[in-house]
Every structure is written in structure tokens, then in C-alpha cells.
């Protein structure tokens, strides 16, 4: 007869398995929800994939932190580690804020954008107004093509701060790749 060996880590192993299962279920569920939302609103595939990537990253970080706590790393040690990492990142590069604000703006544009690729827009910037056709919408910036053929990249966080007029909607479907 097979005997179970007295395993002092059985509780942690079971809790870790539960966290991994919940992570997998949430990842699949959120992916399906975002894809369903994207299909209903005719959002391009590569934009959908970017949002799914961000959600999966967030879920992965939460699952990792949960597993670290389950295995006995003390909360004050985790907070010390996280605060040290943020201090190093903050001192090393102020651009971190810009990157995070562009990603956040990209997600907001994904879920509630008033324009699509192919639309002609005008960005109402007091110092440097821009007119152009949207060529692509990326995680950090959009690419505009001006009337004289100039390619302009414009950061998403600035796009959210400026007034925008949609001058012309192009209804033709085009294939874009990231």
C-alpha cells in the first residue's frame, strides 16, 4: 500500500496550485472578454493583443506576489524589496513616468477612442497644431502622415491631453501589422 510521506510543505503546494489555477482561469477569461469587446467594436487585432499583453502582465505579477507570500516571505521584506526597486527605477530614469503614462493612455485609447486608423485628424496644440491621417496606433504613440507625406509620431499621453477633431473617417478596411 502506498503511504503518503509527511510533507511539511503540502499546504503551500496546494495554495500555489490554486493560485496557478486561478491565474490561468482569469487569464483565459480576460482574454476572451477583451477579444469579445474588440470584435463588437471592430478594434484591430494588434491593438487587442497589446491590451491582452498588459492584462496578462498584471495578472502574472499579482500571481507571483501571491506565491511569494504563500511560501513565507514576510510582507515587510516584500515591501522593502518593492520600495527599493521603485527607488532605483525612479533615480535611474525619470522617463519611467512617461512610459507608464503612454501605456495607460494607449489602453484608454483602445477602450474609448473617437478615431480609427485611416481617419484624418487635427490635433489642437497651441504651439504646434498637427493635421494628418492616422497610419497606425501603437502602445506608446500614434503615427500620422501629414498632407505633404511627412511621417509624424505623436505620444499617446499628449494625444489624451489635446483636443482632437476628426476631419474625415475612412471606412475602408485595411490590414495592419505590429
Buried (B, 14 or more C-beta within 10 A) or exposed (E): EEEEEEEEEEEBEEBBEEBEEBBEEBBEEBBEEBBEBBEEEEBBBBBBBBBBEBBBEEBEEBBEBBBBBBEEEEEEEEEEEEEEEEEEEEEEEEEEEEEEBBBBBBBBBBEEBEBBBBBBBBBEBEEEEBBBBBBBBBBBBBBBBEEEEEEBEBBBBBBBEBEBEEEEEEEEEEEEEE
